[in-house]
Amino acid sequence: MLKDYLQELEQHPTPFFAYDLKLLRQTLQQVKKEADKYNFQVHYALKANTNSPILTEMVAAGLGADCVSGNEIRRAIESGFSPDHVVFAGVGKSDAEINFALEQDIFCFNCESSHELAVLNELAAEKNTVARIALRINPNVNANTHKYITTGLEENKFGINSWELPDVLKQLQQLQHLRLIGIHFHIGSQITDLSAFRNLCTRVNEFQEWFLSHNVALEHINVGGGLGVDYYHPEEHPIPDFEAYFSLFNQFLELRPGQQVHFELGRALVAQCGSLISKVLYIKKGMTTNFAILDAGMTELIRPALYQSYHKIENMSSQLSEDKYDVVGPICESSDCFGKAVMLPETNRGDLIAIRTAGAYGEVMASQYNLRDKAQAVYLN
């Protein structure tokens, strides 16, 4: 529990991110245990958190790397990920990023448009190499999550639509510096309704049949990630139900002999191990509520402002009777709010506040708006 580290937390200047490496290791042990039952390959999605100690744990656990930029590829390889376990996704890969990935001879490019295929083939030809690719297909599956983190619908910018596939296969016959090794899907993030993944399996099976009917054998099936975490009860559910998650894919995916299944998990691995630690600067009385003004703001954790997302907020210092607070930051924006009408123990200046489940899409999305200092990271071991 986070409160077990209270004395250590009180020693550091706020705001800062606190990472529980013990919980992270337990999470990685669990994901490997469940994935290995079916010989599934898990890649860590670096976009969730790119801190070096976090990546060191991912490498030690034997995970691959899912990257969406050239610098993520660079960070992954520098951190010890083998290039032959690195995949490169993203709807807008630049020439420089593609060239760097080609030079590293990464495992696979997840390609998202016919234009990207043409550019990648041209750049690979200039290097006299052949790039391994997977086609990212838009399965038109509703992930039942926030509209900003839904990626598998036809209205989204990601992936190749099903009606484009015949033309793409014809195009690939002319692109001699690309080798098609698989298909890739990703329907969204923070998915807690597992039926969305069952629907994805159905669509993957349909696409498999389509490729077989066109005499295309696929070595790899990448079903993406998106497994959600419990933002409301981080202490009760610190580790997602990986058993149910992987079991579902094992049950409903119809694989061909020798096919390898890949997953790209980010949030599910790191979200619960991180918390944003802040202190109360002021208590301000309002007409209908009290404001607890923190020294952390949307510059440290933008998710509540960007997605209207919920994070559990805890007062680590007080055990007094409860009152209702709008918990806000110091940034000159009205959207700089972590939570409205939050029930907290009576809160005073200097109290230590923990904003939980901030290990994913927290520090990695931080900014220095208002010329604020970057929050530091503290690793609890």
VEXROFI-994613 format. One record per residue (C-alpha): x, y, z. Coordinates in steps of 0.2 Angstrom, whole numbers, plus 2048, in hexadecimal, padded with zeros to 3 digits. Layout:
N
XYZ ...
END
This chain:
381
800800800 8068127FC 80481780E 81180A813 81E81680B 817826813 82782A81D 83182980D 825833803 825841810 83884380D 8378497FB 83285B7F4 82185B7EB 81A8587DE 8228487D9 81E8377D2 8208287DD 8228177D5 8208077DF 82C7FB7D7 8277EC7E2 8157EE7DB 81C7F07C9 8267E07CB 8177D67D2 80D7DD7C3 81A7D77B6 81B7C67BE 8097C47BD 8077C97AB 8167BE7A6 80E7AF7AF 7FD7B17A6 8047B5795 8117A7795 80279A798 7FE79D785 80F7A277F 8097B477C 8167C2779 8137D2783 81B7E277E 81B7F178A 814801782 82180E786 81581C784 80D818795 81E81C79E 82F81D798 83981F7A8 8498157A8 84680B7B8 8358067B2 83D8017A1 84A7F77AA 83D7ED7B3 8347E97A2 8447E379B 8487D87AA 8367D17A8 83A7CB796 82D7D778E 82F7DE77C 82C7F1778 81E7F976F 82480A769 81B819760 82982475D 83B823758 84182A769 83781C771 84080F766 85181776B 84C81777E 84680577D 8567FF775 861809781 85880278F 85C7F078A 84D7EA77F 8527E0771 84F7E7760 8477D775A 8397DA767 8367EC763 8267F1759 823802752 811808750 80A81974D 800822740 80D82F73C 81E82873B 82B834735 839830728 846832735 83D827741 83B819734 84D81A72F 853818741 847809744 84E801733 860804739 85B7FB74A 8537EC740 8447EC74B 8387DE74C 8297E6743 8217F673D 80F7F7740 809800730 7F980B730 7F781171E 7FB80C70C 80581D70B 80F81771A 813807711 819810702 82481B70C 82B80D716 82F803707 8388116FF 84381470F 847802711 84C8016FF 85880F701 86080570F 85F7F5705 8557EC712 8447E4715 8397EA723 82E7DE72C 81C7E572D 80B7E2735 7FC7EB72E 7F27F473B 7E07F1737 7D27FB73D 7C67EE744 7B77FA747 7B57F3759 7AE7FF766 7BA7FE776 7AC806781 7B9812788 7BC825787 7BA82C775 7CC834776 7D4822779 7C981876D 7D481375E 7CB805755 7BC80D74D 7BA81373B 7B9825741 7CA824749 7DA829740 7E3818743 7E5809739 7E0802727 7CE800724 7C77EF71F 7C27F570E 7D37FB70A 7DB7E970C 7D97E36FB 7E37F26F4 7F07F1701 7F47DF6FD 7F67E36EB 8017F26F0 80C7E66FB 80F7DB6EC 8197EA6E4 8227EF6F4 8317E36F4 8397EB703 82B7E670F 8267D5716 8157D371D 8167C872D 8067CC736 7F77D773B 7F57E3749 7E67EA752 7E47F7760 7D27FC765 7D5808773 7DB80B785 7D5809797 7C97FB791 7C07F27A0 7B27E9797 7BB7D9791 7AD7D6784 7B57E3779 7C47D8778 7B97C9774 7B27D3766 7C37D7760 7C77C575F 7B87C2754 7BE7CF748 7D07C9749 7CA7B7744 7C07BF735 7CF7C872F 7DA7B8731 7CD7AF725 7CE7BD719 7E17BD718 7E17AA716 7D47AB708 7E17B66FF 7EF7AA702 7F87B570F 7FF7AB71E 8027B672E 80F7B273A 80A7BF747 7FA7C574F 7FB7D5759 7EC7D9763 7F27E976B 7EF7ED77D 7E27F8786 7DF7EE795 7D87FA7A3 7DC7FC7B5 7D28007C4 7D48137C7 7C68137D5 7CE8057E0 7E18057DD 7E47FC7EE 7D77EF7EC 7DC7EB7D9 7EE7F07D7 7F17E37C9 7E57E07BB 7DD7CF7B7 7E97C97AB 7E37B77AD 7D27BC7A6 7D97C7798 7E57BB791 7D97AC793 7CC7B5789 7D87B777A 7DE7A577C 7CB7A077B 7C57AA76D 7D47AD761 7D47A0753 7E779E750 7F0795742 7FE789746 80E79374B 8067A474C 80D7AF75A 8017BB763 8077CC769 8007D8776 8057EA77A 8017EE78C 8067FF794 7FA8067A0 7F57F47A7 8077F27AC 80C8037B4 7FD80D7B8 7FB8077CA 80D8077CF 80D81A7CE 8068287D8 80783B7D6 80C8427E7 8088547EB 8058607FA 7F786C7FE 7FC87E7FB 7EC886801 7DA883806 7CE88F7FE 7BB890803 7AF8917F5 79C8947F4 7988827F3 7A88797F5 7BA87A7FC 7C987A7F1 7D88717F5 7E68797EB 7F586D7E8 8068717E2 8048647D4 7F98687C5 7F48637B3 8068657AE 80A8567B8 7FA84B7B5 7F08517A6 7E48427A5 7D684A7B0 7D685A7A5 7D8851795 7CD842797 7C28477A6 7CA8377AE 7C88327C0 7D782F7CB 7D582B7DE 7DB8397E9 7E28357FA 7E7840809 7F6837810 7F884381F 7E6845827 7DA83982F 7CE847835 7BB847831 7B784881E 7B3857814 7B085B801 7BD8637F6 7C08677E4 7D38627E3 7DB86E7D7 7ED8737D1 7F68837CF 7F58857BC 7EC8947B4 7DF8897AC 7CE8857B3 7D08747AD 7DE8717B9 7D48667C4 7D78557CB 7C68517D2 7B685A7D7 7AC8577E8 7B984B7EE 7B68457FF 7C7846809 7CB84781B 7CC859821 7DA860817 7E786E81B 7F6876814 80586B813 7FB85B813 80284D807 7F68487F9 7F88397EE 7EF8387DD 7EF8267D9 7F181B7CA 7FD8287C1 80A81C7BB 80481C7AA 80182C79F 8068377AE 81883C7AE 81A83779C 80D844797 8138527A3 81786379C 8208737A2 81187E79F 81288E7AA 82588A7AA 82387E7B8 8318737BE 82F8617B8 82A8557C6 8378497CB 8358367CD 83782C7DD 8398197DD 8328107EC 83B7FF7ED 
END
